[in-house]
Amino acid sequence: NNETEDDLEFLQIACGNSTLPWDSLKAVVNASCINGTIENSTLGCTGNDSDVYVNYTNLMDSGLSLPLKSIFIENYTCNSTAYYTVHVLTAGKHTQEFRFGDNVGYAYNMAGLPIVTLEKPVNNSIVHTGVLLNFTITGQNASWYSINSSTNMTLNAPYDINTTGWSDNTSVNVTIYANNSLGDVGTSIYTFNFNNSAYGHFEPYYVWPYEDFGNTTVPYLKFFTFQAGVRCIGGPCGDINATLDPAEINRMVEKAIKRQIEYYVNEQMRNGNPIKNLKVTVEGKVIAESGADKLSYNVSTRVEEG
């Protein structure tokens, strides 16, 4: 409807396996043949009292840009399955109306640009070198990226960009390119400020019993509770509070044993994101856990009983 030859490319109309010749295809346009004549060698027009038709083959050959109202084939019948193929050349919604006698139907297709979404970290945020820049890209035929408008590099699923080795104390523009099946390219630009001293990370520490980096002796045949906390080191961690639940050693033993107690704390990813996981294990059994992400940072200690 009201499109031009630059918007839609008609590829073929077929009846079964037989493709109809282009000479049989007519187009209704918002134009008139010269002096209202029935036929013109340049436009290939034929007409009657209400419509003007353009032979589409001649329209393409002459390079004309005329607003199309519709296309049709005169006296067309098909006793097999009919196929109609059209290629959308420009972005946006292109509605098509199909008329078969008194039956009318509508269809449309899109030629929009791919959608790029930055998952993490946040755009214009302060990050550490080594952080993964993660994106989601949909509707693309291919995707790639460049750093500060330098060399283009391929970007495939899962659409991660590793910043290991990037310069500290710099501002970087990351441009994501993605094209659709027609070759139309969309661009999205994101900025990240790299500062390795901007944020700290979480570290578990021992509250009680605590002696010589966690190696201590507790009373024999006694119950006790092992306590630990979480602290931020190496810089600020933002407005985040994190605690670890106590791990109860609730089984008496008849002889001295060594029992491994491990506290796992997910780092802040060095990009200002909230802490996502706290996990406590005793002898390989998880006794306290928060969140569901993989662990990226851990320390361990040993407590001797007896």
N, C-alpha and C positions, 0 to 999 in steps of 0.2 A: 504494500500500500504506500503510494507516494515515495517510492525509492528511486534511486538512479542506477545506472549501469555500474557505478563504482561501488555500490553497496552489495549487490547480489550478482553472483556468477552462476548462470544456469548451465549445468553440466550435461544433462541428458534427460530425455523422456523416453521410456521404453515400454513396449508391450511384450511381456514375457522376456525372451532373449533378443528380441528385435528392437534395435534403437531407431527411433524416428529421425529422418533427416532434418537438419536445421531449417531447410527451406520451408518446411511445413509449420514452423513455429512463428506465431504472430505476437506482437506486443501492442497493447493499447497505450498511447502516450498523450501527454498534455501538449499536443502540437497539431498543426494542420499541414496537410500536403499543399504544395505551392498552388495557389489559385484554386484550391478545392478540387484538384484533379484526382482521378482515380489511381493513377500510378505515376511514380517518379523514379528515375533511374538512380538517383542519389540516396533517397530515403527508402525506396521500395515500398511506398505507401499504397494501400488500397483503402477504400472508404465507402461509407454509405451516409445516410442522413444523420446518424447518431454517434458513430464511433470512427476513430482513425487508427489504422493499424500500421505497424512498422515491422518489416521482415527483420528478425533479430540478427540473422547472419550479416546482413548489410549494415545493421546498426553497429555491430562490433567492428566490422571491417573499416567503416568510415570514421571510427573513433568519436562518434557523437556522444554527447551527454544530455540525454533527454529524460525527463521524469517519466518513469513507467507507471501506468495505472494497473495493468495486468498483462498476462501473456495467455495465449490460448492456441488451440489447434482446431481448425475448421473441420466439421464433419468427422470427428475422431471417435472411433469405436475400438474396443479391445476386448477380445474374448478370453484373454489370459490375465494374469496379474500385471497391473500397470505400475511402473516405477517412475518417480519424479525426483530428480536430484538437483539440489541447489547449494551453492557454496556462499556462506556469509563472509563478506570481505571487510566489514567495518564493525566496530564495537557498538553494542546496543541491541535493542529488541527489534526484530524484523518480523512483523505479523504477515501471514499469508492466508488468503481466502481461497478455498477450493470450491468450485461449483460443478456439479454433475447433474445437469437438468435442473430439477427443482431442489435438489439436495445441496446444502451449503455447509462447509466445515472450515475451521480455522486452525492454524498451527503457527508456531513461532520458534525461532532458535536464537541462541545468543552467541556472540563472539566477544565476550568480555575478557578483560585481562586477568591473569592469575592473581590469586590473593596471597600475600605474604604477611605472616604474623610473627612477631618477635615473642617467643615464649619466655626466655630468660637470658640474661638479666634484664632489668628495666632499661628502656632507652634513656640516654643522657645520664646514666648512673656512673658511679665511681667503682671500678673493678680492679682486681689483681690480674697480672699477667698469668696465663695458664688457665683461666676460666674458659669454659665452653660457651660460645654464643649459640643458642639453639633457636631454630625457626621452624614454623610450619608453613608449607607452600602447597596450595591446592589449585587445580585447574591448569597446571603448567605442562608444556611439552618438554622443556628443558630449563635448567636454572644454573646460574653461576654468580660469582661475586667478585668485588674488587676492594682493595684497601686503599683509601685516599686516592681513588681514581687511578690506581696503578694497574698492573697486569690482571686480566680476568682469569679466574680460577673456577673450575667446575664445582658445583654444589649439589650433591646427591643426598638422598635420604640416608640417615635421619636428620639431615640439614644442620649439622654441627660444624662450627668453625672453631678450631683449637687456637688459642692465643698464646700458647707456649712460645717463648722466645721473642715476643713482641716487646717493644721498648717501654720502659717504665717512665712515669711522669710525662705522658704524651696524651693528646686527644686524637682519636682515630675515627674517621668516617668509614662505615662499612656500607657499601651499596650492593643490594641484592637485585639481580636481574632475573626475570622469568618471562618466557614467551608462551603464547598459546599455539594451537595447531596451525594457525594462519601465519605465524611468524611475528605477530604483534608483540612488542616487548614492553613490559612494565618495570618500573624501577622503584625501589624503596630504600631510603637512606636512614641509617641509624648512627648515633654518635656514642662513643664510650670513652671515659676518661680513666686512663690507667695510672694507678697510684698504689704501689705495693705496701705503703705504710698507712693507708687510709683506714683499714679495718683490721681488727684482730680476729682470733678464732677461739673456739671453746676448748677447754681442757678440763678433764675430771681431776679432782684432787681428793685426798683422803682426810676425813674428819676424825673418825675414831674407829678402831685403834690406829694410831699413826706414830711410826717410829722408823727412822732409817729408810725413807722412801717406801713405806708400806710393809716392810718386813718387821714383824713384831711377834711377841709371844703373848698368848692369852691364857687365862687360867685353865688348867686341865679339868675335864669333865664338867665344864660350865657352859651355859648358853651365853651368847653375846650377839650383838647386832653390829654388823659392819656398815659404817656410814661413809658416804662420799658426797661431794658437792661438785658444782660446775663453775668455772671461772673463765674470764676472758683475758687472753694474753696477746701481746703483740700489737695492741691498738684497740680502739673502741669497737664494741659489738652492737651498738645501737640500743634501742629500747626493747631489750629482750631479756626475760627472766627464765632461767632453766634450773631445775633441781633434779636430783636423782633419789629415787626411793631407797630406803635402807634395805640391805640384803641380810635376812636373818639366817644365822647359822644355828639351826634348831635341832641338831642331832648330836647327842653325847657320843664321845668316842672312847674306846678303851686304851688307845695308845696314840702317841703323837703321829699326826699325819700332816701332809702338806696339801692344802686345798687352794686351787686356783680360783680367784674371783676376778672377773673381767668386767669393766665398765666400758661400754662403747658409746662414743658421742659423735654425732655427725657434725662435721665442720660447718661453718657458716658459708661454705662455698666461696669464701673470700670475695663475695660480691654484695654483701649487705642483706642477703636473703635470711629469713628467720631460720632458726634451728628446726630441723625436721624430724630427727629421730634420736631417741634415747633408748638404750638397751642395756640390760644387766643380765649376765649369765653366771651361774654358779655350777661348777663341774659340768659345763657344757649345756646346762639347762637354762633356758630363758626364764627369768623370774620377774622381770619388769621390762616393759617395752612401750614406747610411744611413737606413733607414726608408722609409716610403711615403706619409707625409702631405704635404699641400700646404705650401708655404713661406709663412711669414707675416712674416719679417723678413730684410732683406738689406742688405749694404753692398758696395761695389765699390772697387777700386783700379786703378791703371794702372802697369805696369812698362815702361820703355823699354829696349830693347836697342841697343847700338851706341855 
